[in-house]
Amino acid sequence: MSGPARTGRRLDVAILARVLPFALYILFLILAEVFGGDQAWLYPVKIGLVLTALLAFLPQYGELRVLPAQAAWLWLAAPAVGAVVFVAWINLDVGWLSLGSGAGYRPTGPDGGLIWSLAAVRLAGAAVVVPVMEELFWRAFLARWIDRSDFLALAPAALSLRAVLVSSVLFGVEHALWFAGILAGLAYTWLYRASGSLWPAILAHAVTNLMLGVWVLATGNWQFW
């Protein structure tokens, strides 16, 4: 097989590996909107399929084998950024900074009592699976692809301002809290670019989602889920 053909096939597989898990996640969000009603059961199916796709493509994720040169990025900067994003997230659900909020994910039974199995799956999915899936798509793929079609060859530190802004804005408008989403996208991309590793962004994203999930369960503000 010739060099260009081999490179093209490698890129096709690399793109599929980062896009498919994200596409599955979005597909199930659309299905939930189409069917409406109580779709709490749909989340375990969704997160299970996304996790299966991530595991199937695991050998493709070379960026997950790159750790930051300094441990402080993981153990100090990432959790701090994740906590700041969480605080911003729950305080920016106002006026034009939001596209509106629905009922959210409510893991409760007919009597209003919490179904802990559903809550645990939702929390684990948000704090473990979603950060890996979204960071592989938004930061490791899309942000680099905006700058270079052969995105695998682009180092995180080489991301242009255009790539940072465009990918962060798109990440933001994926969420109802679009302004908070843009701020989160900028924060996670900064971690990725500055550390040279995807893991600080994943960890920060996980901290945000974990704190948000615990807060939602404690307060009953289901619209944030």
PyRosetta script that sets phi, psi and omega in degrees:
from pyrosetta import init, pose_from_sequence

init()
pose = pose_from_sequence("MSGPARTGRRLDVAILARVLPFALYILFLILAEVFGGDQAWLYPVKIGLVLTALLAFLPQYGELRVLPAQAAWLWLAAPAVGAVVFVAWINLDVGWLSLGSGAGYRPTGPDGGLIWSLAAVRLAGAAVVVPVMEELFWRAFLARWIDRSDFLALAPAALSLRAVLVSSVLFGVEHALWFAGILAGLAYTWLYRASGSLWPAILAHAVTNLMLGVWVLATGNWQFW")
pose.set_psi(1, 136.3)
pose.set_omega(1, -177.5)
pose.set_phi(2, -71.5)
pose.set_psi(2, 161.1)
pose.set_omega(2, -178.7)
pose.set_phi(3, -58.6)
pose.set_psi(3, -54.1)
pose.set_omega(3, 180.0)
pose.set_phi(4, -58.7)
pose.set_psi(4, -39.5)
pose.set_omega(4, -179.9)
pose.set_phi(5, -66.3)
pose.set_psi(5, -40.8)
pose.set_omega(5, 179.1)
pose.set_phi(6, -65.3)
pose.set_psi(6, -41.6)
pose.set_omega(6, 179.0)
pose.set_phi(7, -63.8)
pose.set_psi(7, -41.2)
pose.set_omega(7, 179.5)
pose.set_phi(8, -63.8)
pose.set_psi(8, -41.9)
pose.set_omega(8, 178.8)
pose.set_phi(9, -65.9)
pose.set_psi(9, -40.4)
pose.set_omega(9, 179.0)
pose.set_phi(10, -61.4)
pose.set_psi(10, -41.3)
pose.set_omega(10, 179.2)
pose.set_phi(11, -68.1)
pose.set_psi(11, -39.1)
pose.set_omega(11, 178.9)
pose.set_phi(12, -60.3)
pose.set_psi(12, -45.0)
pose.set_omega(12, 179.6)
pose.set_phi(13, -66.8)
pose.set_psi(13, -41.0)
pose.set_omega(13, -179.7)
pose.set_phi(14, -62.3)
pose.set_psi(14, -41.3)
pose.set_omega(14, 178.4)
pose.set_phi(15, -66.3)
pose.set_psi(15, -47.0)
pose.set_omega(15, 179.5)
pose.set_phi(16, -57.7)
pose.set_psi(16, -41.5)
pose.set_omega(16, -177.2)
pose.set_phi(17, -62.7)
pose.set_psi(17, -30.1)
pose.set_omega(17, -177.8)
pose.set_phi(18, -95.7)
pose.set_psi(18, -23.1)
pose.set_omega(18, -177.3)
pose.set_phi(19, -91.3)
pose.set_psi(19, -40.0)
pose.set_omega(19, -173.8)
pose.set_phi(20, -59.8)
pose.set_psi(20, -48.1)
pose.set_omega(20, 179.1)
pose.set_phi(21, -59.2)
pose.set_psi(21, -40.4)
pose.set_omega(21, 178.3)
pose.set_phi(22, -65.9)
pose.set_psi(22, -42.0)
pose.set_omega(22, 179.8)
pose.set_phi(23, -63.1)
pose.set_psi(23, -39.1)
pose.set_omega(23, 176.7)
pose.set_phi(24, -61.5)
pose.set_psi(24, -42.7)
pose.set_omega(24, 179.7)
pose.set_phi(25, -61.2)
pose.set_psi(25, -46.9)
pose.set_omega(25, -179.8)
pose.set_phi(26, -65.3)
pose.set_psi(26, -38.8)
pose.set_omega(26, 178.9)
pose.set_phi(27, -57.7)
pose.set_psi(27, -43.1)
pose.set_omega(27, -179.3)
pose.set_phi(28, -71.5)
pose.set_psi(28, -29.9)
pose.set_omega(28, 173.0)
pose.set_phi(29, -63.0)
pose.set_psi(29, -40.7)
pose.set_omega(29, 178.7)
pose.set_phi(30, -66.5)
pose.set_psi(30, -42.9)
pose.set_omega(30, 179.1)
pose.set_phi(31, -60.2)
pose.set_psi(31, -39.9)
pose.set_omega(31, 179.2)
pose.set_phi(32, -63.1)
pose.set_psi(32, -37.9)
pose.set_omega(32, 178.5)
pose.set_phi(33, -69.4)
pose.set_psi(33, -39.7)
pose.set_omega(33, -177.7)
pose.set_phi(34, -66.5)
pose.set_psi(34, -45.7)
pose.set_omega(34, -176.4)
pose.set_phi(35, -81.9)
pose.set_psi(35, -29.0)
pose.set_omega(35, 178.0)
pose.set_phi(36, 61.4)
pose.set_psi(36, -167.4)
pose.set_omega(36, 177.5)
pose.set_phi(37, 68.2)
pose.set_psi(37, -159.6)
pose.set_omega(37, -178.6)
pose.set_phi(38, -84.2)
pose.set_psi(38, 103.6)
pose.set_omega(38, -178.0)
pose.set_phi(39, -113.9)
pose.set_psi(39, 32.0)
pose.set_omega(39, -177.9)
pose.set_phi(40, -57.4)
pose.set_psi(40, -32.7)
pose.set_omega(40, -179.1)
pose.set_phi(41, -67.5)
pose.set_psi(41, -21.6)
pose.set_omega(41, -174.9)
pose.set_phi(42, -71.4)
pose.set_psi(42, -28.1)
pose.set_omega(42, -176.2)
pose.set_phi(43, -64.2)
pose.set_psi(43, -47.3)
pose.set_omega(43, 178.0)
pose.set_phi(44, -57.9)
pose.set_psi(44, -37.1)
pose.set_omega(44, 177.6)
pose.set_phi(45, -64.9)
pose.set_psi(45, -45.9)
pose.set_omega(45, -179.2)
pose.set_phi(46, -60.4)
pose.set_psi(46, -51.2)
pose.set_omega(46, -175.0)
pose.set_phi(47, -69.2)
pose.set_psi(47, -30.8)
pose.set_omega(47, 176.4)
pose.set_phi(48, -65.7)
pose.set_psi(48, -41.8)
pose.set_omega(48, 178.8)
pose.set_phi(49, -68.6)
pose.set_psi(49, -39.9)
pose.set_omega(49, 178.3)
pose.set_phi(50, -63.3)
pose.set_psi(50, -44.4)
pose.set_omega(50, 178.7)
pose.set_phi(51, -62.5)
pose.set_psi(51, -40.5)
pose.set_omega(51, 178.6)
pose.set_phi(52, -61.5)
pose.set_psi(52, -42.7)
pose.set_omega(52, 178.8)
pose.set_phi(53, -64.6)
pose.set_psi(53, -42.3)
pose.set_omega(53, 179.0)
pose.set_phi(54, -61.9)
pose.set_psi(54, -43.6)
pose.set_omega(54, -179.9)
pose.set_phi(55, -67.3)
pose.set_psi(55, -36.2)
pose.set_omega(55, 179.7)
pose.set_phi(56, -64.6)
pose.set_psi(56, -34.9)
pose.set_omega(56, -177.7)
pose.set_phi(57, -98.8)
pose.set_psi(57, 9.1)
pose.set_omega(57, -173.9)
pose.set_phi(58, -50.7)
pose.set_psi(58, -41.9)
pose.set_omega(58, 179.5)
pose.set_phi(59, -61.3)
pose.set_psi(59, -18.7)
pose.set_omega(59, -178.8)
pose.set_phi(60, -79.7)
pose.set_psi(60, -15.0)
pose.set_omega(60, -171.7)
pose.set_phi(61, -92.6)
pose.set_psi(61, 74.0)
pose.set_omega(61, 179.3)
pose.set_phi(62, -61.4)
pose.set_psi(62, -30.0)
pose.set_omega(62, -178.9)
pose.set_phi(63, -65.8)
pose.set_psi(63, -21.1)
pose.set_omega(63, 178.0)
pose.set_phi(64, -77.5)
pose.set_psi(64, -8.6)
pose.set_omega(64, 177.0)
pose.set_phi(65, -97.3)
pose.set_psi(65, 5.1)
pose.set_omega(65, -179.3)
pose.set_phi(66, -108.0)
pose.set_psi(66, 116.7)
pose.set_omega(66, 177.3)
pose.set_phi(67, -98.3)
pose.set_psi(67, 152.4)
pose.set_omega(67, 177.0)
pose.set_phi(68, -63.6)
pose.set_psi(68, 148.2)
pose.set_omega(68, -178.6)
pose.set_phi(69, -63.3)
pose.set_psi(69, -31.4)
pose.set_omega(69, -179.8)
pose.set_phi(70, -114.5)
pose.set_psi(70, 128.0)
pose.set_omega(70, -177.5)
pose.set_phi(71, -62.9)
pose.set_psi(71, -23.0)
pose.set_omega(71, -178.4)
pose.set_phi(72, -59.5)
pose.set_psi(72, -29.8)
pose.set_omega(72, 178.1)
pose.set_phi(73, -60.6)
pose.set_psi(73, -36.9)
pose.set_omega(73, -178.5)
pose.set_phi(74, -81.9)
pose.set_psi(74, -47.0)
pose.set_omega(74, -168.4)
pose.set_phi(75, -93.7)
pose.set_psi(75, -13.2)
pose.set_omega(75, 178.5)
pose.set_phi(76, -119.5)
pose.set_psi(76, -59.5)
pose.set_omega(76, -174.1)
pose.set_phi(77, -66.0)
pose.set_psi(77, -48.0)
pose.set_omega(77, -175.2)
pose.set_phi(78, -61.8)
pose.set_psi(78, -50.6)
pose.set_omega(78, 178.4)
pose.set_phi(79, -62.2)
pose.set_psi(79, -36.8)
pose.set_omega(79, 179.6)
pose.set_phi(80, -64.4)
pose.set_psi(80, -45.0)
pose.set_omega(80, 178.8)
pose.set_phi(81, -63.8)
pose.set_psi(81, -42.6)
pose.set_omega(81, 179.0)
pose.set_phi(82, -60.6)
pose.set_psi(82, -39.6)
pose.set_omega(82, 179.3)
pose.set_phi(83, -68.6)
pose.set_psi(83, -39.9)
pose.set_omega(83, 178.4)
pose.set_phi(84, -63.9)
pose.set_psi(84, -42.0)
pose.set_omega(84, 178.6)
pose.set_phi(85, -62.6)
pose.set_psi(85, -40.3)
pose.set_omega(85, 177.5)
pose.set_phi(86, -59.3)
pose.set_psi(86, -47.3)
pose.set_omega(86, -180.0)
pose.set_phi(87, -61.1)
pose.set_psi(87, -43.3)
pose.set_omega(87, 178.3)
pose.set_phi(88, -63.4)
pose.set_psi(88, -40.4)
pose.set_omega(88, -175.4)
pose.set_phi(89, -60.1)
pose.set_psi(89, -47.7)
pose.set_omega(89, -174.8)
pose.set_phi(90, -78.5)
pose.set_psi(90, -9.2)
pose.set_omega(90, -179.8)
pose.set_phi(91, -107.0)
pose.set_psi(91, -0.5)
pose.set_omega(91, -178.6)
pose.set_phi(92, -110.6)
pose.set_psi(92, 18.7)
pose.set_omega(92, 176.9)
pose.set_phi(93, -86.2)
pose.set_psi(93, 63.4)
pose.set_omega(93, -174.2)
pose.set_phi(94, -138.1)
pose.set_psi(94, 142.4)
pose.set_omega(94, 169.2)
pose.set_phi(95, 40.3)
pose.set_psi(95, -131.3)
pose.set_omega(95, -174.2)
pose.set_phi(96, -73.3)
pose.set_psi(96, -7.3)
pose.set_omega(96, 177.1)
pose.set_phi(97, -78.1)
pose.set_psi(97, -2.5)
pose.set_omega(97, -178.8)
pose.set_phi(98, -130.9)
pose.set_psi(98, 148.1)
pose.set_omega(98, 175.8)
pose.set_phi(99, -89.2)
pose.set_psi(99, 11.5)
pose.set_omega(99, -177.1)
pose.set_phi(100, 100.6)
pose.set_psi(100, 159.4)
pose.set_omega(100, -178.4)
pose.set_phi(101, -128.4)
pose.set_psi(101, 140.8)
pose.set_omega(101, 177.7)
pose.set_phi(102, -96.4)
pose.set_psi(102, -158.9)
pose.set_omega(102, -179.2)
pose.set_phi(103, -74.0)
pose.set_psi(103, -21.8)
pose.set_omega(103, -178.6)
pose.set_phi(104, 74.5)
pose.set_psi(104, -174.9)
pose.set_omega(104, 179.4)
pose.set_phi(105, -88.2)
pose.set_psi(105, 120.6)
pose.set_omega(105, -174.9)
pose.set_phi(106, -122.4)
pose.set_psi(106, 96.5)
pose.set_omega(106, -177.5)
pose.set_phi(107, -81.4)
pose.set_psi(107, 61.5)
pose.set_omega(107, -177.9)
pose.set_phi(108, -123.0)
pose.set_psi(108, 155.9)
pose.set_omega(108, 178.2)
pose.set_phi(109, -88.1)
pose.set_psi(109, -178.8)
pose.set_omega(109, 179.4)
pose.set_phi(110, -57.1)
pose.set_psi(110, -28.7)
pose.set_omega(110, -179.5)
pose.set_phi(111, -86.7)
pose.set_psi(111, 1.9)
pose.set_omega(111, -179.8)
pose.set_phi(112, 86.9)
pose.set_psi(112, -4.9)
pose.set_omega(112, 179.9)
pose.set_phi(113, -76.7)
pose.set_psi(113, 148.5)
pose.set_omega(113, -178.1)
pose.set_phi(114, -71.5)
pose.set_psi(114, 131.9)
pose.set_omega(114, 173.1)
pose.set_phi(115, -93.5)
pose.set_psi(115, 102.4)
pose.set_omega(115, -170.3)
pose.set_phi(116, -64.9)
pose.set_psi(116, -30.8)
pose.set_omega(116, 178.9)
pose.set_phi(117, -64.2)
pose.set_psi(117, -44.4)
pose.set_omega(117, 177.4)
pose.set_phi(118, -66.4)
pose.set_psi(118, -40.9)
pose.set_omega(118, 179.7)
pose.set_phi(119, -62.6)
pose.set_psi(119, -40.4)
pose.set_omega(119, -179.2)
pose.set_phi(120, -66.7)
pose.set_psi(120, -41.6)
pose.set_omega(120, 178.4)
pose.set_phi(121, -64.7)
pose.set_psi(121, -42.4)
pose.set_omega(121, 179.1)
pose.set_phi(122, -62.3)
pose.set_psi(122, -43.8)
pose.set_omega(122, -179.0)
pose.set_phi(123, -67.2)
pose.set_psi(123, -44.2)
pose.set_omega(123, 179.3)
pose.set_phi(124, -65.4)
pose.set_psi(124, -40.9)
pose.set_omega(124, 178.5)
pose.set_phi(125, -62.3)
pose.set_psi(125, -44.1)
pose.set_omega(125, -178.1)
pose.set_phi(126, -69.1)
pose.set_psi(126, -36.2)
pose.set_omega(126, -173.3)
pose.set_phi(127, -92.5)
pose.set_psi(127, -18.7)
pose.set_omega(127, -176.1)
pose.set_phi(128, -118.1)
pose.set_psi(128, -54.8)
pose.set_omega(128, -173.3)
pose.set_phi(129, -76.9)
pose.set_psi(129, -48.7)
pose.set_omega(129, -175.7)
pose.set_phi(130, -61.0)
pose.set_psi(130, -44.9)
pose.set_omega(130, 179.3)
pose.set_phi(131, -58.8)
pose.set_psi(131, -41.3)
pose.set_omega(131, 178.8)
pose.set_phi(132, -65.9)
pose.set_psi(132, -48.2)
pose.set_omega(132, -178.3)
pose.set_phi(133, -60.5)
pose.set_psi(133, -47.4)
pose.set_omega(133, -176.1)
pose.set_phi(134, -72.5)
pose.set_psi(134, -38.1)
pose.set_omega(134, -179.9)
pose.set_phi(135, -69.0)
pose.set_psi(135, -35.9)
pose.set_omega(135, 174.7)
pose.set_phi(136, -62.3)
pose.set_psi(136, -37.2)
pose.set_omega(136, -179.7)
pose.set_phi(137, -79.1)
pose.set_psi(137, -55.9)
pose.set_omega(137, -170.7)
pose.set_phi(138, -74.2)
pose.set_psi(138, -45.9)
pose.set_omega(138, -176.3)
pose.set_phi(139, -91.3)
pose.set_psi(139, -56.3)
pose.set_omega(139, -173.7)
pose.set_phi(140, -68.2)
pose.set_psi(140, -32.7)
pose.set_omega(140, 179.6)
pose.set_phi(141, -100.8)
pose.set_psi(141, -70.0)
pose.set_omega(141, -167.2)
pose.set_phi(142, -61.9)
pose.set_psi(142, -47.4)
pose.set_omega(142, -178.2)
pose.set_phi(143, -58.7)
pose.set_psi(143, -42.3)
pose.set_omega(143, 179.5)
pose.set_phi(144, -73.2)
pose.set_psi(144, -37.0)
pose.set_omega(144, -178.7)
pose.set_phi(145, -65.1)
pose.set_psi(145, -32.4)
pose.set_omega(145, 176.9)
pose.set_phi(146, -58.2)
pose.set_psi(146, -36.2)
pose.set_omega(146, -179.8)
pose.set_phi(147, -86.1)
pose.set_psi(147, -32.0)
pose.set_omega(147, -172.3)
pose.set_phi(148, -154.6)
pose.set_psi(148, 126.1)
pose.set_omega(148, -178.9)
pose.set_phi(149, -61.9)
pose.set_psi(149, -35.3)
pose.set_omega(149, 174.6)
pose.set_phi(150, -86.5)
pose.set_psi(150, 68.5)
pose.set_omega(150, -168.5)
pose.set_phi(151, -63.5)
pose.set_psi(151, -26.1)
pose.set_omega(151, -179.1)
pose.set_phi(152, -63.1)
pose.set_psi(152, -23.7)
pose.set_omega(152, -177.4)
pose.set_phi(153, -87.3)
pose.set_psi(153, -3.1)
pose.set_omega(153, -176.7)
pose.set_phi(154, -97.0)
pose.set_psi(154, 123.3)
pose.set_omega(154, 177.7)
pose.set_phi(155, -73.7)
pose.set_psi(155, 146.3)
pose.set_omega(155, 179.3)
pose.set_phi(156, -52.7)
pose.set_psi(156, -39.4)
pose.set_omega(156, -177.7)
pose.set_phi(157, -66.0)
pose.set_psi(157, -17.6)
pose.set_omega(157, -178.1)
pose.set_phi(158, -89.1)
pose.set_psi(158, 0.8)
pose.set_omega(158, 179.2)
pose.set_phi(159, -59.3)
pose.set_psi(159, 133.4)
pose.set_omega(159, 179.3)
pose.set_phi(160, -80.7)
pose.set_psi(160, 164.0)
pose.set_omega(160, 176.3)
pose.set_phi(161, -60.9)
pose.set_psi(161, -37.8)
pose.set_omega(161, 178.4)
pose.set_phi(162, -59.9)
pose.set_psi(162, -46.2)
pose.set_omega(162, -179.4)
pose.set_phi(163, -63.7)
pose.set_psi(163, -41.2)
pose.set_omega(163, 178.7)
pose.set_phi(164, -61.4)
pose.set_psi(164, -47.5)
pose.set_omega(164, -176.4)
pose.set_phi(165, -69.9)
pose.set_psi(165, -46.9)
pose.set_omega(165, -177.1)
pose.set_phi(166, -63.4)
pose.set_psi(166, -47.8)
pose.set_omega(166, -178.7)
pose.set_phi(167, -65.3)
pose.set_psi(167, -35.6)
pose.set_omega(167, -179.8)
pose.set_phi(168, -70.8)
pose.set_psi(168, -38.6)
pose.set_omega(168, 177.8)
pose.set_phi(169, -66.3)
pose.set_psi(169, -43.9)
pose.set_omega(169, 178.3)
pose.set_phi(170, -63.6)
pose.set_psi(170, -39.8)
pose.set_omega(170, 175.5)
pose.set_phi(171, -60.3)
pose.set_psi(171, -40.8)
pose.set_omega(171, -179.7)
pose.set_phi(172, -64.3)
pose.set_psi(172, -45.7)
pose.set_omega(172, -175.7)
pose.set_phi(173, -75.4)
pose.set_psi(173, -7.4)
pose.set_omega(173, 171.1)
pose.set_phi(174, -68.3)
pose.set_psi(174, -21.9)
pose.set_omega(174, -175.6)
pose.set_phi(175, -107.3)
pose.set_psi(175, 151.1)
pose.set_omega(175, 175.7)
pose.set_phi(176, -61.2)
pose.set_psi(176, -40.3)
pose.set_omega(176, 175.5)
pose.set_phi(177, -84.5)
pose.set_psi(177, 75.6)
pose.set_omega(177, -169.0)
pose.set_phi(178, -65.6)
pose.set_psi(178, -37.2)
pose.set_omega(178, -178.2)
pose.set_phi(179, -70.0)
pose.set_psi(179, -44.5)
pose.set_omega(179, 176.0)
pose.set_phi(180, -62.0)
pose.set_psi(180, -35.7)
pose.set_omega(180, 178.3)
pose.set_phi(181, -64.7)
pose.set_psi(181, -40.1)
pose.set_omega(181, 177.8)
pose.set_phi(182, -64.2)
pose.set_psi(182, -44.4)
pose.set_omega(182, 177.9)
pose.set_phi(183, -60.3)
pose.set_psi(183, -42.3)
pose.set_omega(183, 178.0)
pose.set_phi(184, -62.9)
pose.set_psi(184, -44.2)
pose.set_omega(184, 178.9)
pose.set_phi(185, -60.1)
pose.set_psi(185, -42.7)
pose.set_omega(185, 177.8)
pose.set_phi(186, -63.4)
pose.set_psi(186, -41.4)
pose.set_omega(186, -178.7)
pose.set_phi(187, -65.9)
pose.set_psi(187, -46.7)
pose.set_omega(187, -178.9)
pose.set_phi(188, -67.1)
pose.set_psi(188, -37.7)
pose.set_omega(188, 179.4)
pose.set_phi(189, -67.8)
pose.set_psi(189, -36.7)
pose.set_omega(189, 176.2)
pose.set_phi(190, -60.2)
pose.set_psi(190, -44.9)
pose.set_omega(190, 178.1)
pose.set_phi(191, -60.2)
pose.set_psi(191, -44.2)
pose.set_omega(191, -179.8)
pose.set_phi(192, -62.7)
pose.set_psi(192, -46.9)
pose.set_omega(192, -176.6)
pose.set_phi(193, -69.3)
pose.set_psi(193, -43.1)
pose.set_omega(193, -174.6)
pose.set_phi(194, -75.7)
pose.set_psi(194, -34.3)
pose.set_omega(194, -176.6)
pose.set_phi(195, -87.7)
pose.set_psi(195, -22.7)
pose.set_omega(195, -176.4)
pose.set_phi(196, 77.5)
pose.set_psi(196, 9.9)
pose.set_omega(196, -178.6)
pose.set_phi(197, -137.6)
pose.set_psi(197, 149.0)
pose.set_omega(197, 178.5)
pose.set_phi(198, -78.7)
pose.set_psi(198, -19.6)
pose.set_omega(198, -173.0)
pose.set_phi(199, -63.8)
pose.set_psi(199, -39.0)
pose.set_omega(199, 176.0)
pose.set_phi(200, -60.6)
pose.set_psi(200, -39.0)
pose.set_omega(200, 177.4)
pose.set_phi(201, -65.8)
pose.set_psi(201, -42.1)
pose.set_omega(201, 177.9)
pose.set_phi(202, -61.9)
pose.set_psi(202, -46.0)
pose.set_omega(202, -178.5)
pose.set_phi(203, -64.6)
pose.set_psi(203, -43.6)
pose.set_omega(203, 178.3)
pose.set_phi(204, -61.2)
pose.set_psi(204, -44.1)
pose.set_omega(204, 178.3)
pose.set_phi(205, -61.1)
pose.set_psi(205, -41.0)
pose.set_omega(205, 179.0)
pose.set_phi(206, -65.5)
pose.set_psi(206, -41.0)
pose.set_omega(206, 178.4)
pose.set_phi(207, -63.4)
pose.set_psi(207, -44.4)
pose.set_omega(207, 177.3)
pose.set_phi(208, -57.1)
pose.set_psi(208, -50.9)
pose.set_omega(208, -175.8)
pose.set_phi(209, -67.8)
pose.set_psi(209, -36.7)
pose.set_omega(209, 178.5)
pose.set_phi(210, -66.4)
pose.set_psi(210, -46.6)
pose.set_omega(210, 178.7)
pose.set_phi(211, -62.1)
pose.set_psi(211, -41.3)
pose.set_omega(211, 179.4)
pose.set_phi(212, -63.8)
pose.set_psi(212, -43.7)
pose.set_omega(212, -179.4)
pose.set_phi(213, -63.9)
pose.set_psi(213, -44.6)
pose.set_omega(213, 178.4)
pose.set_phi(214, -63.1)
pose.set_psi(214, -41.0)
pose.set_omega(214, 179.1)
pose.set_phi(215, -64.2)
pose.set_psi(215, -42.5)
pose.set_omega(215, 178.9)
pose.set_phi(216, -62.2)
pose.set_psi(216, -45.2)
pose.set_omega(216, -179.9)
pose.set_phi(217, -64.3)
pose.set_psi(217, -34.8)
pose.set_omega(217, -177.9)
pose.set_phi(218, -77.3)
pose.set_psi(218, -31.3)
pose.set_omega(218, -173.2)
pose.set_phi(219, -107.3)
pose.set_psi(219, -18.4)
pose.set_omega(219, -177.1)
pose.set_phi(220, 76.7)
pose.set_psi(220, 18.2)
pose.set_omega(220, 176.0)
pose.set_phi(221, -83.0)
pose.set_psi(221, 70.5)
pose.set_omega(221, -172.5)
pose.set_phi(222, -62.4)
pose.set_psi(222, -23.1)
pose.set_omega(222, -177.4)
pose.set_phi(223, -62.1)
pose.set_psi(223, -19.4)
pose.set_omega(223, 178.5)
pose.set_phi(224, -81.2)
pose.set_psi(224, -6.8)
pose.set_omega(224, 177.7)
pose.set_phi(225, -104.9)
pose.dump_pdb("model.pdb")
